[in-house]
Amino acid sequence: MEHIEPKQAYELLRAHPDALFVDCRSETEYLFVGHPVGAEHVAWQDGPEWAVNPEFVSQVARLAGGRERTVVLICRNGNRSEAAGRALEQAGFSRVYNVVHGFEGPLDAQHHRNTLAGWRHDGLPWQQS
C-alpha cells in the first residue's frame, strides 16, 4: 500500500479516471460531514457497534469489477483507510493507496479538525449529500 497526501490522491485520480475512489468512513460521516466528489461509499466500520464491516472486501471488489483495479481509500484522518487497505491487500488487491490525513485531517491543539491538513483543508472538491 502506498500512502499519499490528499493533493497527490487528487492528481492520481485525475490522471487515472479508471481508479476506484472509496470513502470508507461511516454512513453518517459520509452523508453529514461531506465527502470527496466522485468517492464511492463503503464503510469499513459503522455504528452503533463500530464493528468492522465483514462485507467490505467483497463490496469493494464488486465496485472495482475485480481485484486488479487501482483503489484509493480515504477516511477521516487516514487510520481506518489504512486498516481497510491492508484488508484489501490481504484479499489480493495489488494497487491500493491510502490518503494520509484523510478527509478532515488530524486534531489541532484545540481538538478541531480541518485546520491542519486533509482533503477539505487542502481545498479539494467535496460535497455534502
N, C-alpha and C positions, 0 to 999 in steps of 0.2 A: 504494500500500500504506500502510495506517495502522499505526503502531507503538503498541501499548497495553501497559500494565502487567498483570501476572497477575490482579490483582483486577478490573480493567476487563474483561479477557477473560472471566473467570468470570461477571460480570454480563451481558455481551453474550450469552454462551451461554445463560444463564438466560432472558433477555428474548427471545431468538430461538432456540427449540429446533430450528428447521429448519436452522440453521447447521451446517456440517461442521467438526468439530474434528479436526485431523490432527497427530499426533506424528510428526515426520519424523526422529527420531534413528535410530540403528542398531537392529537387532533385539535385540542383546544389551542395550543400554541400556534399551529398552522393556520387555524381559522381566525383567531382573535388578535394575535400578536402581529401576524402578517407572514409572508413567505416570499422567497425569490420568484420573480416572474419565470415561468416555464418549469418550475420544480414540480415533480410528482410527489404525492404524499404517501409514504408507507411508514407507519410508526414503528420504531424499534422497541419502545416501551410506551405504555399508555396507562392512564389511571382507570379505576381508582387504586388498584394494587401496584401499579408500575412494574408489572411483570414483563419480561422480555416476550415479544410477540413471537410465538412458535412458528408462525407462517411468514415471517419477514423474508427469509431467503427465497421461498417459493413465490411470494408476491413480487419481489424484485425480478426474479428470473422470468416470470410471466410478462412483466412490463418490458423487460430487456429483450425478450424473444430468445433467451438462452443465456449462456454464461460468457460469451465472447465479447459482448458489447462493453465499452467503457462506461463505468459508473462513477459519478461524482456524488458524494454524500455530504450533507450539511445538517447540523442540529443547532442547538442554542449557542454552544461555545466550543464545540469540537470533540467533546468527550463521548457522547453517545454515538456520534457518527464514526468515531474510531473503533468502538466496540462492534458496531454494525459492519464496518468494513472488514474487520478480522473474521466475522462470521461468513461474509461473502467469499473471502479468500479461502477459508477452510472448505467452502462448498464448491470451489473450482473457478471462481471469478478471478481473472488474472490482471485486469486493468481497473483498479479501484483507487480512487482519490478521496482523501478526507480534507474538507475545508477547515483549516485551523481557525480558531476564533469564532467559527460558526456564524449564525445569523445575527446574534446580539452581542457577541464578544464577552470578555471577562468582566468581573465586577471591579469597579473602581474603589477608591478609598471610602466613598460614601455608600457603597453597596448598590450602585446603579450600573446598569448595562447600557450599551450603545454609546459610551463616551470614550472608549479606548481603542476598540478595534471591532471587526465584524463586518458582515455583508452590508447591513444598513449604515453603519458608521462610515464605511468606505463609499457611500453614495451609489451603490449598485442597484439595479432595478428590482423593486419589490412591490407587492400589493397586499391589500387586506381583502379577505373574502367577505 
